[in-house]
Amino acid sequence: MTALDEGVGQDTAPDGAEWRRLDRRTVLVTAAVVTGVTAGGALPAVLGLAASMPLWQAVGWVLAGGALLVAGGSAADYVRWRRTRYRVGAERAELHSGLLLVKRRSLARERIRSVDLTAHPLLRVLGLVQVRIGTGESTTGGDSTLELDPVTRAEGERLRRELLAHTVRSAAADHRHDGTLATLDPRWIRYAPVSFVVPLLGAAAAGGLMQVSEWFGVQAEVVEWAGRRFRDTPIAWTLGVLVLLATLAGTVGALGLWIEMWWNHRLEREPGGTLRVRRGLFTTRSISIEERRLRGVELVEPLGVRMLRAARVDAVATGLAHDDEDRHAEHRTLLPPVPRAVADRVAAQVLKEPEAPTGRPLTAHPRAARTRRLRRALWGALVPAAVLGLPGVLGGPLTDVLPYAAAGWLLVALPGGVLLALDAYRGLGHGISGAYLVTRSGTLRRGTVALQRDGVIGWTVRQTYFQRRAGLLTLTATTAAGDGAYAVIDADESEGLAFAAEAVPGVLAPFLEPVPTTKARPTDGWTGPS
């Protein structure tokens, strides 16, 4: 018997905590998943083998291979289950796993900041969940997280309550803001078709159709059938119809994805100061964010969503993006795209403010910032047009096509670029709202960030040659939360420095010099970098 096996139920922590196993039904889950994957690949494999051997023989080989895969996957997961143990003591949460390479990981209870529960449809049927315990730190190799996959739902809820209990003990006894902050309104689904995921899903649908037709050996017939449908149709109409079909497919996919992700959505604040988001139709997710980690919120307005006067609400919290950016980037999202008034109301409730800092008027940036964006739009339209048109003018290849391509590009890119540049300028803004500094920028993805002023640990002042000529600069607030840095882009030089000095007093003071009113005595005004 190995040391790990000896510890099960016998080796206890100083406070009496015993080692526990994962749920033994994990082997059944793995067998079902591998069976499903094998069945999905069986038909293409049979069709491929049938080209070189009798059909019955191809089916036999595929069934034998599938059985080996299911048996091997189940055996491997059984070994994983036998070799995985965890325990939660008063001081540490520990996880031991591995056969040839034994891993022993532990997290100090006082460092644990999140306990998230996830269950895909098969786990839900069996009453199981996956538990992800995180510290909110950015480390390599998964050393800041423990994953228990799977345990019973009751055990997962017990672990969540127990591991986050220190939050309840340490939080102030203010229950005025506890309770449900937002629940799903089915009308919010109208924002799904205007997201950027629609064209991606449309292209994926077209690619999937071609891949499936190739599996069945009828790809040439599908292409030929489509060609016959558009044989007498002008190419412009053909392209338009194909784009329309892809858009319709992408819209259906976006609606389905929205329903799967946000069904039964509920945002609530639990007693003691923990924000909890629960959502999901087939795969349910329960995400907990300790409010001590919260440093602000961000209202995200992609172009299509913004045109409908809507926004989504993301949390700006320490370590949250680092823990989950690889697997679940949406973990920071508190609210899907909703009407802007609802987003501001929920943001105020999350921050426990009477009014949302993200809804306050902001200081506009100087016209020189607009000029910079218009200049970029002009170059972005003219340079590709010149690259396309010059070979045609000089008598290079495709002389009959390239000038028209260049002209078409200009007709689309020039007005479109100017409109986006003007919209980007209108989106620039910054200000101070009580305990928060607010910055806004972007056009295709506009973000309005309300960041706690005491959460800013430094400023980065950047000024390019062209910004110096225009009297502009970019200030970047550095923080341990969210993306780690939030920028005030192309602000007026003196105004931007005054804003940074007021928002976080003392940080820029060593790098600024006072404005003298007489030769003998300086004043307390700010002029700029010394």
C-alpha distance (Angstrom), angle and dihedral (degrees) to the residues before:
residue distance angle dihedral
M1 . . .
T2 3.79 . .
A3 3.75 125.6 .
L4 3.77 90.1 -106.3
D5 3.81 93.0 53.7
E6 3.78 91.2 46.7
G7 3.78 90.0 56.9
V8 3.81 95.4 60.2
G9 3.77 108.1 110.4
Q10 3.83 91.2 -18.9
D11 3.79 110.0 62.6
T12 3.79 104.2 68.4
A13 3.75 133.6 -178.5
P14 3.84 118.5 -109.4
D15 3.82 88.3 -96.8
G16 3.82 92.9 53.3
A17 3.81 100.0 -100.5
E18 3.81 112.2 152.6
W19 3.78 131.2 -150.4
R20 3.80 115.3 -96.8
R21 3.82 132.9 -161.7
L22 3.75 128.9 -131.6
D23 3.79 115.1 -108.1
R24 3.82 110.5 -73.8
R25 3.82 90.9 -136.4
T26 3.78 87.5 78.5
V27 3.83 86.7 91.4
L28 3.81 89.8 56.8
V29 3.81 90.6 48.9
T30 3.80 91.9 50.6
A31 3.81 92.3 47.6
A32 3.81 90.7 51.4
V33 3.81 93.3 47.5
V34 3.81 94.0 47.8
T35 3.81 89.6 46.9
G36 3.78 90.7 53.5
V37 3.81 93.2 47.9
T38 3.80 90.8 46.7
A39 3.80 91.9 49.1
G40 3.80 90.1 50.6
G41 3.78 91.8 55.4
A42 3.79 96.1 38.3
L43 3.81 97.7 83.0
P44 3.84 96.1 52.1
A45 3.82 89.1 44.5
V46 3.82 92.1 51.6
L47 3.79 92.1 47.9
G48 3.79 90.9 49.1
L49 3.81 94.5 48.8
A50 3.81 93.3 42.8
A51 3.78 89.2 68.2
S52 3.82 90.6 68.0
M53 3.85 104.0 28.7
P54 3.81 140.9 26.0
L55 3.81 115.5 -68.8
W56 3.83 94.6 -117.8
Q57 3.78 90.7 52.5
A58 3.82 91.9 49.5
V59 3.80 90.5 50.5
G60 3.81 90.6 49.6
W61 3.80 93.4 51.5
V62 3.81 91.9 47.7
L63 3.82 92.5 48.7
A64 3.79 91.7 48.6
G65 3.79 91.9 48.2
G66 3.81 91.2 47.2
A67 3.77 91.7 50.8
L68 3.80 90.9 51.5
L69 3.81 91.1 49.9
V70 3.81 92.9 50.2
A71 3.81 92.7 45.9
G72 3.80 92.9 46.0
G73 3.81 93.7 47.4
S74 3.79 92.1 47.7
A75 3.81 92.6 48.1
A76 3.80 91.7 49.6
D77 3.80 91.5 50.0
Y78 3.80 90.9 47.9
V79 3.80 89.3 55.9
R80 3.82 89.3 47.9
W81 3.80 90.3 51.1
R82 3.82 92.2 48.5
R83 3.79 91.9 49.2
T84 3.82 99.3 44.1
R85 3.81 121.5 90.0
Y86 3.78 133.7 162.0
R87 3.76 138.4 -177.6
V88 3.78 136.9 -179.4
G89 3.76 117.1 -146.2
A90 3.77 132.6 174.8
E91 3.80 92.2 -90.2
R92 3.82 107.6 24.9
A93 3.80 144.9 23.4
E94 3.82 110.4 -141.6
L95 3.80 135.6 -167.2
H96 3.81 125.7 -172.9
S97 3.80 121.2 -174.2
G98 3.80 143.5 147.7
L99 3.80 138.8 76.4
L100 3.80 109.2 -142.6
L101 3.79 93.2 14.1
V102 3.79 107.7 37.8
K103 3.79 114.8 -157.1
R104 3.77 121.5 -160.9
R105 3.78 114.7 -174.5
S106 3.77 131.5 169.3
L107 3.79 136.2 177.9
A108 3.77 126.0 -155.3
R109 3.81 108.9 -116.2
E110 3.79 91.6 -132.5
R111 3.84 90.2 58.8
I112 3.82 96.5 51.8
R113 3.80 109.9 110.6
S114 3.82 106.0 164.8
V115 3.79 139.9 30.1
D116 3.81 112.1 -173.4
L117 3.80 125.9 -172.9
T118 3.82 123.2 -154.9
A119 3.80 129.9 177.8
H120 3.81 127.0 178.9
P121 3.84 118.4 -155.3
L122 3.81 95.8 -86.3
L123 3.80 92.4 50.0
R124 3.81 89.7 47.9
V125 3.81 91.3 53.9
L126 3.81 89.9 52.6
G127 3.82 94.4 42.5
L128 3.82 93.9 -115.0
V129 3.82 134.4 132.0
Q130 3.78 139.0 -168.7
V131 3.81 112.9 -122.5
R132 3.80 121.5 -152.5
I133 3.80 115.5 -169.6
G134 3.81 115.3 -166.9
T135 3.79 138.7 179.9
G136 3.80 97.1 -155.9
E137 3.81 92.6 -117.0
S138 3.79 128.0 127.4
T139 3.80 108.7 -123.7
T140 3.77 136.1 145.9
G141 3.78 125.7 -113.2
G142 3.81 95.6 29.2
D143 3.82 92.7 -79.7
S144 3.81 91.2 142.1
T145 3.82 94.8 57.5
L146 3.78 139.7 55.4
E147 3.81 119.9 -156.9
L148 3.79 122.5 -159.8
D149 3.81 108.8 -167.9
P150 2.98 107.7 -153.5
V151 3.79 131.8 -2.1
T152 3.80 130.5 150.8
R153 3.79 117.3 -79.6
A154 3.80 90.6 -115.8
E155 3.81 90.4 53.0
G156 3.81 90.9 47.9
E157 3.80 91.9 52.4
R158 3.80 90.3 46.4
L159 3.80 91.4 52.6
R160 3.80 91.5 47.3
R161 3.79 93.1 52.0
E162 3.78 94.1 42.7
L163 3.81 97.5 45.6
L164 3.80 93.6 46.3
A165 3.80 93.9 43.4
H166 3.81 91.8 100.7
T167 3.79 87.8 65.2
V168 3.80 90.3 59.1
R169 3.80 92.1 48.6
S170 3.79 94.4 48.3
A171 3.79 99.9 40.8
A172 3.78 122.6 95.9
A173 3.77 115.5 -101.2
D174 3.81 95.6 -109.4
H175 3.79 111.4 131.7
R176 3.80 97.9 166.5
H177 3.80 91.9 102.3
D178 3.83 97.5 40.2
G179 3.77 122.5 112.7
T180 3.80 135.9 49.9
L181 3.81 114.6 -15.4
A182 3.81 99.0 179.1
T183 3.79 140.2 -1.8
L184 3.78 130.6 -168.0
D185 3.79 118.3 -77.8
P186 3.84 108.1 -162.6
R187 3.81 89.1 -145.4
W188 3.80 89.0 71.3
I189 3.81 88.2 76.5
R190 3.82 88.1 82.1
Y191 3.81 88.4 78.8
A192 3.81 93.8 59.3
P193 3.85 97.0 80.1
V194 3.84 92.7 55.3
S195 3.80 95.5 57.6
F196 3.80 123.6 108.5
V197 3.80 89.7 -114.2
V198 3.83 91.8 76.2
P199 3.84 97.4 78.4
L200 3.79 90.7 42.3
L201 3.79 92.0 53.1
G202 3.81 90.2 45.1
A203 3.80 91.4 54.0
A204 3.81 89.9 45.5
A205 3.82 90.2 52.6
A206 3.81 91.3 52.2
G207 3.80 91.3 47.6
G208 3.80 91.3 47.4
L209 3.81 91.2 51.7
M210 3.79 91.1 53.4
Q211 3.81 92.1 46.0
V212 3.81 93.7 51.0
S213 3.80 91.5 47.1
E214 3.80 88.5 52.3
W215 3.82 90.9 52.4
F216 3.79 89.6 56.0
G217 3.80 92.4 42.7
V218 3.82 94.5 -118.8
Q219 3.81 100.4 106.5
A220 3.82 92.2 113.1
E221 3.82 90.3 50.7
V222 3.81 91.6 50.6
V223 3.82 91.7 50.7
E224 3.80 90.8 46.2
W225 3.82 91.6 49.0
A226 3.81 91.0 51.2
G227 3.80 90.3 47.5
R228 3.81 91.4 53.8
R229 3.82 90.9 51.4
F230 3.81 91.6 56.5
R231 3.80 100.0 31.2
D232 3.83 94.7 114.2
T233 3.81 96.4 31.4
P234 3.84 121.8 103.5
I235 3.78 112.7 -108.5
A236 3.81 92.6 -117.0
W237 3.81 91.0 57.1
T238 3.79 90.6 44.7
L239 3.78 92.2 54.0
G240 3.80 90.4 45.6
V241 3.81 92.9 52.6
L242 3.81 92.1 47.0
V243 3.81 91.3 49.7
L244 3.80 90.1 48.2
L245 3.81 92.2 51.0
A246 3.81 91.4 48.1
T247 3.82 90.0 48.4
L248 3.81 91.5 51.1
A249 3.82 90.6 49.6
G250 3.81 90.5 47.1
T251 3.80 91.3 48.9
V252 3.80 92.0 52.8
G253 3.79 89.5 47.9
A254 3.82 92.1 48.3
L255 3.79 91.4 51.4
G256 3.80 91.1 49.8
L257 3.80 92.1 47.0
W258 3.81 91.4 49.6
I259 3.81 91.8 51.1
E260 3.80 91.9 48.8
M261 3.81 93.8 48.1
W262 3.81 103.1 39.3
W263 3.80 107.1 27.5
N264 3.83 112.0 127.6
H265 3.81 89.8 10.1
R266 3.79 114.1 177.8
L267 3.81 128.9 172.5
E268 3.78 114.8 -164.8
R269 3.76 140.9 161.8
E270 3.77 113.3 -132.4
P271 3.81 122.8 -149.0
G272 3.77 109.5 -81.4
G273 3.79 97.1 35.2
T274 3.81 111.2 -71.6
L275 3.80 121.0 139.2
R276 3.80 111.8 -145.3
V277 3.82 126.6 -167.5
R278 3.80 118.4 -167.0
R279 3.81 121.5 -176.9
G280 3.79 146.2 133.5
L281 3.80 138.8 101.9
F282 3.80 105.1 -143.3
T283 3.82 98.8 4.5
T284 3.80 109.0 41.4
R285 3.80 121.2 -154.6
S286 3.78 131.4 -166.2
I287 3.81 113.2 -169.1
S288 3.80 123.1 -174.7
I289 3.81 124.6 -163.5
E290 3.76 119.0 -171.7
E291 3.79 107.9 -134.9
R292 3.78 92.3 -138.1
R293 3.81 84.8 69.9
L294 3.81 93.5 50.6
R295 3.81 113.6 106.3
G296 3.79 99.6 167.2
V297 3.78 144.2 -56.1
E298 3.79 137.1 -90.5
L299 3.79 125.3 -144.6
V300 3.81 106.8 -149.6
E301 3.81 118.2 -159.3
P302 3.81 115.8 -178.7
L303 3.80 112.3 -162.6
G304 3.80 97.7 -101.5
V305 3.80 93.7 43.7
R306 3.81 91.5 47.0
M307 3.80 91.2 53.6
L308 3.81 86.8 61.8
R309 3.84 90.9 48.5
A310 3.78 94.5 -111.1
A311 3.81 137.0 126.0
R312 3.77 141.1 -178.6
V313 3.81 125.1 -127.9
D314 3.81 121.6 -130.5
A315 3.79 127.4 -176.2
V316 3.80 119.9 -120.8
A317 3.79 100.2 -149.7
T318 3.77 134.6 154.0
G319 3.78 114.4 -95.2
L320 3.80 96.0 -7.2
A321 3.82 96.9 113.0
H322 3.80 92.2 42.9
D323 3.79 93.1 52.9
D324 3.77 96.0 49.6
E325 3.81 110.0 20.1
D326 3.80 93.6 105.0
R327 3.81 99.6 47.2
H328 3.82 110.2 16.6
A329 3.79 111.5 18.1
E330 3.81 90.1 167.5
H331 3.83 91.3 66.3
R332 3.79 90.3 98.3
T333 3.83 92.6 57.1
L334 3.80 112.5 104.4
L335 3.79 97.5 174.8
P336 3.83 132.2 19.0
P337 3.83 119.6 -130.3
V338 3.81 106.4 -52.7
P339 3.82 135.3 159.3
R340 3.79 110.2 -61.3
A341 3.81 93.1 -117.5
V342 3.82 90.3 55.1
A343 3.81 90.9 47.4
D344 3.81 91.5 52.5
R345 3.80 91.7 47.0
V346 3.81 93.3 51.0
A347 3.81 91.4 44.6
A348 3.80 89.4 54.8
Q349 3.81 91.0 49.5
V350 3.79 92.3 48.6
L351 3.81 91.0 51.3
K352 3.85 92.5 40.4
E353 3.79 90.0 -124.7
P354 3.83 126.4 140.4
E355 3.82 89.6 -130.0
A356 3.79 130.5 21.2
P357 3.83 112.5 -104.2
T358 3.81 87.0 -146.4
G359 3.81 90.2 64.5
R360 3.80 97.2 54.8
P361 3.84 121.4 105.5
L362 3.81 112.2 -96.0
T363 3.79 133.8 -148.9
A364 3.81 110.9 -95.8
H365 3.80 120.1 -130.4
P366 3.82 123.2 -117.7
R367 3.79 123.3 -87.8
A368 3.79 90.1 -107.5
A369 3.82 86.6 73.3
R370 3.81 89.3 56.5
T371 3.81 90.6 49.6
R372 3.80 90.9 53.7
R373 3.79 91.5 53.4
L374 3.79 94.1 46.3
R375 3.79 90.0 49.8
R376 3.80 91.1 52.3
A377 3.80 90.9 48.9
L378 3.82 90.2 51.1
W379 3.79 93.3 50.6
G380 3.79 91.0 44.1
A381 3.80 89.8 57.5
L382 3.82 100.4 38.7
V383 3.81 101.4 44.5
P384 3.86 97.0 56.1
A385 3.81 89.2 42.7
A386 3.79 90.4 54.0
V387 3.81 91.5 46.9
L388 3.79 90.1 52.2
G389 3.79 98.3 41.3
L390 3.80 103.2 39.6
P391 3.84 97.4 71.4
G392 3.79 89.4 51.1
V393 3.81 92.9 51.0
L394 3.80 91.8 47.8
G395 3.80 92.5 50.0
G396 3.79 99.5 -103.9
P397 3.81 127.4 146.1
L398 3.82 119.6 -51.0
T399 3.83 91.0 20.8
D400 3.81 91.0 161.8
V401 3.81 95.1 52.1
L402 3.80 108.9 35.3
P403 3.84 98.3 64.6
Y404 3.80 90.0 53.3
A405 3.80 90.0 47.2
A406 3.81 90.0 51.3
A407 3.80 91.7 48.6
G408 3.80 91.3 48.0
W409 3.78 90.6 49.9
L410 3.81 91.2 51.9
L411 3.80 92.5 48.5
V412 3.80 90.3 55.0
A413 3.81 104.7 30.2
L414 3.80 100.5 43.6
P415 3.83 100.3 56.0
G416 3.80 91.4 33.3
G417 3.79 92.2 50.8
V418 3.81 92.5 47.5
L419 3.80 91.8 50.7
L420 3.80 91.8 48.8
A421 3.82 90.9 46.7
L422 3.81 92.1 52.7
D423 3.80 90.4 46.1
A424 3.81 90.8 49.5
Y425 3.81 90.0 52.2
R426 3.80 92.7 49.2
G427 3.80 88.3 51.7
L428 3.81 94.2 57.8
G429 3.78 115.2 102.6
H430 3.78 146.0 128.9
G431 3.77 138.7 -172.5
I432 3.80 148.7 144.1
S433 3.80 122.1 -100.7
G434 3.79 112.2 -177.8
A435 3.78 108.9 -70.7
Y436 3.83 92.7 -2.5
L437 3.76 136.4 77.0
V438 3.79 113.6 -148.6
T439 3.79 128.6 -153.9
R440 3.80 130.0 176.3
S441 3.81 132.0 -171.0
G442 3.80 143.5 140.3
T443 3.79 137.9 73.2
L444 3.82 110.6 -151.1
R445 3.80 85.6 37.8
R446 3.77 112.3 16.5
G447 3.77 115.8 -167.9
T448 3.81 128.0 -169.0
V449 3.80 110.6 -166.0
A450 3.80 124.9 -166.1
L451 3.81 105.5 -165.9
Q452 3.79 126.4 -177.0
R453 3.77 108.2 -109.9
D454 3.80 92.5 -139.7
G455 3.83 88.2 53.8
V456 3.82 91.9 65.6
I457 3.79 110.3 99.0
G458 3.80 98.1 179.6
W459 3.80 148.9 -12.0
T460 3.78 128.9 -122.9
V461 3.80 114.6 -156.4
R462 3.81 114.5 -160.0
Q463 3.79 125.3 -178.3
T464 3.79 122.3 172.5
Y465 3.80 123.8 -159.1
F466 3.80 91.9 -98.9
Q467 3.80 91.7 46.5
R468 3.82 90.2 53.0
R469 3.79 90.5 52.6
A470 3.81 89.9 50.7
G471 3.82 95.0 43.6
L472 3.79 93.0 -116.1
L473 3.79 136.5 125.9
T474 3.80 140.2 178.4
L475 3.80 120.0 -124.0
T476 3.79 119.0 -161.7
A477 3.80 119.7 -163.4
T478 3.80 110.0 -147.4
T479 3.79 117.6 -148.2
A480 3.79 138.9 160.1
A481 3.81 90.7 -124.4
G482 3.79 134.7 83.6
D483 3.79 114.0 -17.0
G484 3.81 90.9 -5.8
A485 3.82 95.4 -119.6
Y486 3.79 135.7 46.6
A487 3.79 121.0 -168.6
V488 3.79 135.7 -144.9
I489 3.80 97.6 -153.0
D490 3.81 125.0 -150.8
A491 3.81 97.5 -10.5
D492 3.78 122.2 166.7
E493 3.80 108.2 -85.1
S494 3.80 100.1 -123.1
E495 3.80 94.1 32.3
G496 3.80 92.6 50.0
L497 3.79 94.1 50.3
A498 3.80 91.2 47.6
F499 3.81 89.4 50.5
A500 3.81 92.3 51.3
A501 3.80 92.3 46.7
E502 3.80 91.7 50.2
A503 3.80 96.4 42.3
V504 3.81 95.0 52.8
P505 3.82 108.5 16.8
G506 3.77 117.0 -148.9
V507 3.80 99.9 16.8
L508 3.82 97.3 94.2
A509 3.79 96.3 27.1
P510 3.84 95.5 97.7
F511 3.82 89.8 55.0
L512 3.83 98.5 46.8
E513 3.75 129.0 74.5
P514 3.82 128.4 -147.8
V515 3.81 121.6 -111.9
P516 3.82 110.7 -114.1
T517 3.84 117.3 -136.7
T518 3.82 92.8 -172.1
K519 3.74 133.5 17.9
A520 3.78 90.7 -108.7
R521 3.78 103.6 43.0
P522 3.85 129.3 36.9
T523 3.82 123.1 -151.3
D524 3.76 130.4 -136.5
G525 3.81 96.7 -103.9
W526 3.80 123.1 118.8
T527 3.76 125.1 -124.6
G528 3.76 105.6 169.6
P529 3.77 142.5 -88.5
S530 3.76 116.1 -10.1
